Amino acid sequence: MPPTAPDPKIELHVHLEGTVRPDTLREIAKRNDYALPDDLESRYEFRDFAHFIEVFELSAGALQRYEDFRQIVVDYAAEAAAHGAVYLEGIFAPGLWRGLDTDEVFSGFCDGAKEARELHGVEVRLTPDIPKVYSAAEAEKVARFSVAYKERGVVGLGVGGLEFPCEPFARAFAIARDEGLGSVPHAGELAGAESVRSVLEDLAADRIRHGIRAVDDPGLVAELVGRGTVLDICPLSNLRTGAVASLAEHPLPQLVAAGVRCSISTDDPAIFDTDLTRDYEAAASLGLSPRAAYEAGLAGALCDDNTHARLRQIGESHDWAGLEATPAKPPPPRR
């Protein structure tokens, strides 16, 4: 459980479909007459990354209506707030291939973000994700919907799944960028450093989700430092999917030592059996202090100036000294 008064946290990389805990997912599936396996939790022991994608799609399939999308944002904001979250950038896929009403999807997530702030005091912004299986035309459709909803909390556009190449999505990202949305693609999780360079060059990435394999190219690491690009690091996700063989082998310490700014996130907390406290503890065990993680999150956040100033004030007024004087412990083993 998180401490009584947790330190403030910023989370920039969390797939909202992957935040739904099993019991809640079962309730939503029941009201949508959607079949889930009886052994749902056991499916979360992943053989490989492809198996993870299968389980993610199985879980996301239960989410079908406006109320589902609204609910999961509010529910996760409540959970994250208990761990100290003050700002989140939530990811969601628009579900074009599932026959969903795209306006219903966007409206549900956007209304959930507004309610999350009202009920739980957590600022939530949204960054729709283009699955890499989408065509260029489908990607552009997502970009145009994202632009249409930017006054309701959409601040960026991402792309996920297979990480390389990215050229087919360049036009979609240009549409979003021309209307003031940020570029926040996945890269460098399982694919190599070349995928990180691709999103910098082809998608004009403002921030990179994962990016850990950049460590394999010292020139690229230096470029990330020079650009001030923030990497959204998800330590326990990387462990669960096999992106790293063990937490001790995670590239985070090398990236931090080189001067790369690294924020900390959960990725898919319900699926990976984690939470913000555990991922921040994992990062601290690798040498990234909670304050440094918060400041990197602040640097990478795509929010408006007023929200940014308020988040900065939270960080500057917080007493970090007591927390950072206590040696970090590695996270407990998976249950």
C-alpha positions as CSV (number, residue, x, y, z in Angstrom):
1,M,0.0,0.0,0.0
2,P,1.2,3.6,-0.6
3,P,2.3,5.7,2.3
4,T,-0.2,7.9,4.1
5,A,1.2,11.0,2.6
6,P,2.8,10.0,-0.7
7,D,5.2,12.3,-2.5
8,P,3.7,13.9,-5.7
9,K,4.0,12.0,-8.9
10,I,3.5,12.7,-12.6
11,E,2.6,9.8,-14.9
12,L,3.0,10.3,-18.6
13,H,2.6,6.8,-20.0
14,V,-0.4,4.8,-19.0
15,H,-2.8,2.9,-21.3
16,L,-6.2,3.4,-19.8
17,E,-7.5,0.1,-21.1
18,G,-4.7,-1.5,-19.1
19,T,-5.7,0.1,-15.8
20,V,-8.9,-1.9,-15.3
21,R,-8.4,-4.3,-12.4
22,P,-9.9,-7.8,-13.0
23,D,-13.0,-7.5,-10.9
24,T,-14.0,-4.3,-12.5
25,L,-13.2,-5.7,-15.9
26,R,-15.6,-8.6,-15.2
27,E,-18.3,-6.2,-14.2
28,I,-18.0,-4.2,-17.4
29,A,-17.8,-7.3,-19.5
30,K,-21.0,-8.6,-17.9
31,R,-23.0,-5.5,-18.7
32,N,-21.7,-5.6,-22.3
33,D,-22.4,-9.4,-22.6
34,Y,-18.7,-9.9,-23.4
35,A,-17.1,-13.2,-22.5
36,L,-13.9,-13.2,-20.5
37,P,-12.0,-16.4,-19.5
38,D,-12.5,-17.7,-16.0
39,D,-8.7,-17.8,-15.6
40,L,-8.3,-14.1,-16.5
41,E,-5.6,-13.4,-14.0
42,S,-3.5,-16.4,-15.0
43,R,-3.4,-14.9,-18.6
44,Y,-1.3,-12.1,-17.1
45,E,1.8,-14.4,-17.0
46,F,3.2,-13.5,-20.3
47,R,5.2,-15.8,-22.6
48,D,6.4,-12.9,-24.7
49,F,5.4,-9.5,-26.0
50,A,3.0,-10.9,-28.6
51,H,1.2,-12.8,-25.8
52,F,0.9,-9.5,-23.9
53,I,-0.7,-7.8,-26.9
54,E,-3.2,-10.7,-27.1
55,V,-4.2,-10.2,-23.5
56,F,-4.4,-6.4,-23.9
57,E,-6.8,-6.8,-26.8
58,L,-8.9,-9.3,-24.9
59,S,-9.2,-6.9,-22.0
60,A,-9.8,-3.9,-24.2
61,G,-12.6,-5.7,-26.0
62,A,-14.8,-5.6,-22.9
63,L,-14.8,-1.7,-23.2
64,Q,-17.5,-0.8,-25.7
65,R,-19.6,2.1,-24.5
66,Y,-19.3,5.7,-23.5
67,E,-19.9,4.8,-19.8
68,D,-17.1,2.2,-19.9
69,F,-14.6,4.8,-21.2
70,R,-15.7,7.4,-18.8
71,Q,-15.6,5.0,-15.8
72,I,-12.1,3.7,-16.3
73,V,-10.6,7.2,-16.4
74,V,-12.3,8.1,-13.1
75,D,-11.4,4.8,-11.5
76,Y,-7.8,5.1,-12.4
77,A,-7.5,8.7,-11.3
78,A,-8.8,7.6,-7.9
79,E,-6.2,4.8,-7.7
80,A,-3.3,7.0,-8.9
81,A,-4.3,9.8,-6.5
82,A,-3.8,7.3,-3.7
83,H,-0.2,6.9,-4.8
84,G,0.4,10.7,-5.0
85,A,-0.5,11.3,-8.7
86,V,-1.2,15.0,-9.5
87,Y,-1.0,14.8,-13.3
88,L,-1.6,11.9,-15.8
89,E,-1.4,11.6,-19.5
90,G,-3.7,8.7,-20.4
91,I,-3.4,6.7,-23.6
92,F,-6.3,5.1,-25.4
93,A,-6.8,3.4,-28.7
94,P,-9.9,4.6,-30.7
95,G,-11.0,1.1,-31.7
96,L,-11.7,1.7,-35.3
97,W,-11.5,-2.0,-36.1
98,R,-14.0,-2.8,-33.3
99,G,-16.9,-0.9,-34.9
100,L,-17.1,1.5,-32.1
101,D,-18.5,5.0,-32.4
102,T,-15.4,7.1,-32.4
103,D,-17.1,10.2,-31.0
104,E,-18.5,8.0,-28.2
105,V,-15.0,6.7,-27.4
106,F,-13.4,10.2,-27.4
107,S,-16.3,11.8,-25.5
108,G,-16.2,9.0,-22.8
109,F,-12.5,9.5,-22.2
110,C,-12.7,13.3,-22.3
111,D,-15.6,13.5,-19.9
112,G,-13.9,11.0,-17.6
113,A,-10.8,13.2,-17.5
114,K,-13.0,16.2,-16.5
115,E,-14.7,14.2,-13.8
116,A,-11.4,12.8,-12.5
117,R,-10.2,16.3,-11.8
118,E,-13.5,17.3,-10.1
119,L,-13.7,14.1,-7.9
120,H,-10.0,13.3,-7.2
121,G,-8.0,16.4,-7.9
122,V,-5.9,14.8,-10.6
123,E,-5.3,16.6,-13.8
124,V,-5.8,14.2,-16.7
125,R,-4.8,14.9,-20.3
126,L,-5.3,12.4,-23.2
127,T,-3.0,11.2,-25.9
128,P,-4.8,8.8,-28.3
129,D,-2.6,6.0,-29.7
130,I,-2.6,4.8,-33.3
131,P,-2.1,1.0,-33.4
132,K,0.7,0.2,-35.9
133,V,-1.7,-2.1,-37.8
134,Y,-3.7,0.9,-38.9
135,S,-3.4,2.1,-42.5
136,A,-2.2,5.6,-43.2
137,A,-5.8,6.7,-43.9
138,E,-7.0,5.3,-40.6
139,A,-4.1,7.0,-38.8
140,E,-5.1,10.3,-40.3
141,K,-8.7,9.8,-39.2
142,V,-7.4,9.3,-35.6
143,A,-5.3,12.5,-35.9
144,R,-8.3,14.5,-37.1
145,F,-10.5,13.2,-34.2
146,S,-7.7,14.1,-31.8
147,V,-7.6,17.6,-33.2
148,A,-11.3,17.9,-32.9
149,Y,-11.2,17.0,-29.2
150,K,-8.2,19.1,-28.2
151,E,-10.3,21.6,-26.3
152,R,-11.6,18.7,-24.2
153,G,-8.3,17.5,-23.0
154,V,-6.5,15.8,-25.9
155,V,-2.9,17.1,-25.9
156,G,-0.9,14.6,-28.1
157,L,-0.9,11.8,-30.5
158,G,1.0,8.5,-30.2
159,V,1.6,5.3,-32.0
160,G,2.1,1.9,-30.4
161,G,2.5,-1.8,-31.1
162,L,5.3,-2.8,-33.5
163,E,7.7,0.1,-33.3
164,F,9.4,0.3,-36.6
165,P,9.2,1.8,-39.3
166,C,7.1,4.9,-38.7
167,E,7.1,6.6,-42.1
168,P,3.5,5.6,-43.0
169,F,2.2,7.6,-40.1
170,A,4.2,10.8,-40.8
171,R,1.2,12.6,-42.4
172,A,-1.1,11.8,-39.4
173,F,1.5,13.3,-37.0
174,A,1.9,16.3,-39.2
175,I,-1.9,16.9,-39.1
176,A,-1.8,16.7,-35.3
177,R,1.4,18.8,-35.0
178,D,0.0,21.6,-37.2
179,E,-2.9,21.9,-34.8
180,G,-0.8,22.1,-31.7
181,L,-0.8,18.5,-30.5
182,G,2.4,16.9,-29.2
183,S,4.1,13.8,-30.7
184,V,4.5,11.0,-28.2
185,P,5.2,7.7,-30.0
186,H,6.4,4.4,-28.6
187,A,9.9,3.4,-29.6
188,G,13.0,1.6,-28.3
189,E,11.2,-0.9,-26.1
190,L,11.8,-4.1,-28.0
191,A,13.0,-2.6,-31.3
192,G,16.5,-1.2,-31.2
193,A,17.9,2.3,-31.1
194,E,17.1,2.8,-34.8
195,S,13.4,2.9,-33.9
196,V,14.1,5.8,-31.5
197,R,15.9,7.7,-34.2
198,S,13.0,7.0,-36.6
199,V,10.4,8.6,-34.4
200,L,12.7,11.7,-33.9
201,E,13.2,12.1,-37.6
202,D,9.9,10.8,-39.1
203,L,7.4,11.8,-36.4
204,A,9.2,14.8,-34.8
205,A,8.7,13.2,-31.4
206,D,8.4,15.6,-28.5
207,R,8.7,12.8,-26.0
208,I,9.3,9.1,-26.4
209,R,7.5,6.3,-24.7
210,H,10.0,3.7,-23.5
211,G,13.1,4.6,-25.5
212,I,15.3,2.4,-23.4
213,R,17.2,0.8,-26.3
214,A,18.6,4.3,-27.2
215,V,21.3,3.2,-24.7
216,D,22.8,1.0,-27.4
217,D,23.8,4.1,-29.5
218,P,25.9,6.6,-27.6
219,G,25.5,9.2,-30.4
220,L,21.7,8.9,-30.1
221,V,21.9,9.2,-26.3
222,A,23.9,12.4,-26.7
223,E,21.3,13.7,-29.2
224,L,18.5,13.0,-26.7
225,V,20.4,14.9,-24.0
226,G,20.9,17.8,-26.4
227,R,17.3,17.9,-27.4
228,G,16.1,17.6,-23.8
229,T,13.9,14.7,-24.9
230,V,12.1,13.0,-22.1
231,L,11.8,9.2,-22.1
232,D,8.8,7.7,-20.4
233,I,10.3,4.8,-18.5
234,C,8.2,1.9,-17.2
235,P,10.5,-0.3,-15.3
236,L,8.2,-3.1,-14.2
237,S,6.4,-3.2,-17.6
238,N,9.8,-3.7,-19.2
239,L,10.5,-6.6,-16.8
240,R,7.1,-8.2,-17.4
241,T,7.3,-8.1,-21.2
242,G,10.8,-9.4,-21.3
243,A,12.2,-6.1,-22.7
244,V,14.8,-6.5,-19.9
245,A,15.8,-9.8,-18.4
246,S,15.9,-8.5,-14.9
247,L,15.4,-5.2,-13.1
248,A,19.1,-5.1,-12.3
249,E,19.8,-5.1,-16.1
250,H,17.5,-2.1,-16.8
251,P,19.2,0.6,-18.8
252,L,17.7,3.4,-16.6
253,P,21.0,4.0,-14.6
254,Q,23.0,4.4,-17.8
255,L,20.5,6.8,-19.4
256,V,20.3,8.9,-16.2
257,A,24.1,9.0,-15.9
258,A,24.3,10.3,-19.4
259,G,21.9,13.1,-18.7
260,V,18.8,11.8,-20.3
261,R,15.6,13.0,-18.6
262,C,13.5,10.0,-17.6
263,S,9.9,10.1,-16.3
264,I,8.4,7.1,-14.6
265,S,5.1,5.4,-15.4
266,T,3.2,2.1,-15.0
267,D,2.3,1.5,-18.7
268,D,-0.6,-1.1,-18.0
269,P,-0.8,-1.4,-14.2
270,A,-3.6,-3.9,-13.9
271,I,-2.1,-6.2,-16.5
272,F,1.4,-5.9,-15.1
273,D,0.4,-6.2,-11.5
274,T,2.0,-2.9,-10.5
275,D,1.1,0.7,-9.4
276,L,2.8,4.1,-9.4
277,T,4.4,3.5,-6.0
278,R,5.9,0.2,-7.0
279,D,7.3,1.7,-10.3
280,Y,8.7,4.7,-8.6
281,E,10.3,2.4,-6.0
282,A,11.8,0.3,-8.8
283,A,13.2,3.5,-10.4
284,A,14.6,4.6,-7.0
285,S,16.3,1.3,-6.6
286,L,18.0,2.0,-9.9
287,G,19.2,5.4,-8.8
288,L,16.5,7.8,-10.0
289,S,15.2,9.8,-7.1
290,P,11.5,10.6,-6.8
291,R,12.2,14.3,-7.2
292,A,14.2,13.7,-10.4
293,A,11.4,11.6,-11.8
294,Y,8.8,14.3,-11.0
295,E,10.9,17.0,-12.6
296,A,11.4,14.9,-15.7
297,G,7.6,14.3,-15.8
298,L,7.1,18.1,-15.5
299,A,9.5,18.7,-18.4
300,G,7.7,16.2,-20.6
301,A,4.1,17.1,-19.7
302,L,2.1,18.5,-22.7
303,C,-0.3,20.5,-20.5
304,D,-1.1,24.2,-20.8
305,D,1.0,26.9,-19.1
306,N,-1.2,27.4,-16.1
307,T,-1.3,23.7,-15.3
308,H,2.4,23.5,-15.8
309,A,3.0,26.3,-13.4
310,R,0.8,24.7,-10.8
311,L,2.6,21.4,-11.1
312,R,5.9,23.2,-10.8
313,Q,4.7,24.9,-7.6
314,I,3.7,21.5,-6.2
315,G,7.2,20.1,-6.9
316,E,9.0,23.1,-5.5
317,S,6.9,23.3,-2.3
318,H,7.2,19.5,-1.5
319,D,9.6,18.4,1.2
320,W,11.6,15.8,-0.7
321,A,14.5,15.6,1.7
322,G,13.0,13.2,4.2
323,L,11.9,10.7,1.5
324,E,15.2,10.8,-0.4
325,A,17.2,10.3,2.8
326,T,15.7,6.8,3.1
327,P,17.4,4.2,1.0
328,A,15.1,2.9,-1.7
329,K,14.1,-0.8,-1.5
330,P,13.6,-2.9,-4.6
331,P,9.9,-3.6,-5.4
332,P,8.5,-6.9,-4.0
333,P,8.2,-9.9,-6.3
334,R,5.1,-10.3,-8.4
335,R,2.3,-11.9,-6.5
